[in-house]
């Protein structure tokens, strides 16, 4: 039935109320960031890309392992002692051990083993340039080009031989690995080839070539040093000869005679000085004796010379005997007895002899003193004369000593050169290298490449990693809604709930008793979302319009939006509220659309005449209506306000499925008048650009989103 609203002229329409709810101010939300749960959603959503990448790499690794020719590796071990063998004194190749125990020196030998000199020795020893595996003639392209005839000239042959050697050297270097374990002095020479015997042969050849190269290098160093020193010997010999001639010419020019390396005049002066010192000592001794005799008054009886004289001692003994005899005879015979008189005469004669002997000793002392004094004076005169002569040669001696020092220095250098030349000449034939092969390479029993199992596992897990990276790149090149925090940051409004997606065994229900099949969890989340939406509402207390919610989304989320809208309606109805459900998408499949919302907004019908309760439910449904004629936005806003005012008499809540607002401009009057505008999105599925487009469409219509509801398909 047509409403009385048709009779109301639009130009006389009442003024529209100016209340338009806004989101609560001052809300702050965390910045958009990717959390661990978000990564899980990304990987689950793009699992087919990850698994396909892993499978492709695994298949490629398997094919490579099955069709690649097998390679074998052999190892030869060389121990290098930093302290060389001390066969002879070796200063050309010093054997001092560095503070780090020789690790640095041994580490440098790794590069020596891989040097071109060592490898060329090994190539020559094994004739490796004729081996197709190493000379570049083993490949398919080389075999195809091998039949092209060459010019045959000698120059071309030489160039080809050089190229073959260079190719062989490069190929051998690629197949060679030299390693040293931590804190050991052992080098592992590892060679890989298609044949186990060939790999062992090459490893042993390189080890032997290294030892030969070291011996040759040391011999060359010794030879070069010996040749260099020998070339200098003749020059050093001439320098010695010139220095000797200069010394002799200077001595001859200055009349300087040398004996035992010293000047003869210096030697004579030294000897005379020694004699003078001895003469002075003797003169002093004799003078002391003479002085003692003179002090004794001419009776040298108590002098040391008299005491040491054998004659005086003999006479003293005779005197003592005669004194005893006279004393005895005087007692027995008397003083006038002839025997007594004879004994006394003998005593007097003995004492006279003692006196004469003492006088002779005193005279001898005087004579010796005078002679010693004369000798001393003669020596002093001679020394004085020689000193004056020595002073004349002092200036000449200074220059002579300088020439002699130069001569000794040149002789020392010449002797050193001569000795070093002999030593280095001997070191040419002595190998002092303290390196040896401790383990010869043996043919390998198992192939070293390709490791099929390792390649397959590595390719599989590498494919997982690569696929994960590609999934993340794909995700961030076209980002989707990953979390509530990201959604809140994008629309600057709270997420009031996250609804689990329905399972495959559930069916869509319109309204009523079938809604119980949706599960208690969905019903609880929907009810909590409704409470959150209206708990922060700033509706005036006397606002005459019924509470209303408009749900919108991106076009791709139409099914989830319709499901969420019906779920909210059922949740409100289940709690005893009478709900008006307006579906702006209904009627698309009908050939003859039924009157609905658009007819109400044009003022052709009253909504009470078009809304119908669903049997067994507190929900009344109003469809989209007939889009046969357009209406102005002001007209639509007026009739929307009128509709919501009339709905407040019979309903406690109006829920509007507003569709995708960017494509549904007819919903703009509803956007202007509803209390809450809720944006619906699917986690890890709805692109962020669609969320931004929907939010911008709401902004263009003069409002901002007041909340968001997310659907989690993984729940």
Secondary structure, DSSP 8 states (H G I E B T S, - for coil): ---GGGGS-GGG------------TT---------HHHHHHHHHHTHHHHHHHHHHHHHHHHHHHHHS--BEEEEEEEEE-SS---SS--SSS-----TTTTHHHHHHHHHHHTSHHHHHHHHHHHTGGG-TTTTT-SSHHHHHHTTS-----HHHHHHHHHHHHHHHHHHHHHHEEEEE-TT--EEEEEEEESSHHHHHHHHHHHHHHHHHHHHHHHHHHHHHHHHHHHHHHHHHHHHHHHHHHHHHHHHHHTT--EETTEEHHHHHHHHHHHHHHHHHHHHHHHHHHHHHHHHTTT-GGGSHHHHH-HHHHHHHHHHHHHHHHHHHHHHHT-TTSHHHHHHHHHHHHHHHHHHHHHHHHHHHHHHHHHHHHHHHHHHHHHHHHHHHHHHHHHHHHHHHHHHHHHHHHHHHHHHHHHHHHHHHHHHTT-----EEEEE-----SS--B--HHHHHHHHHHHHHHHHHHHHHHHHHHS-B---HHHHHHHHTS-EEEEEE---TT-----SSGGGGGG-HHHHHHHHHHHHHHHHT----TT--S--EEEEEE-GGGHHHHHHHHHHHHHHHHHTT--EEEEETTTTTT-SS----HHHHHTTSS-HHHH-EE-TTSSEEEE-----SS---HHHHHHHHHHHHHHHTTT-SEEEEE---TTT-GGGHHHHHH-SEEEEEEETTTSBHHHHHHHHHHHHHTT----EEEEEETT-
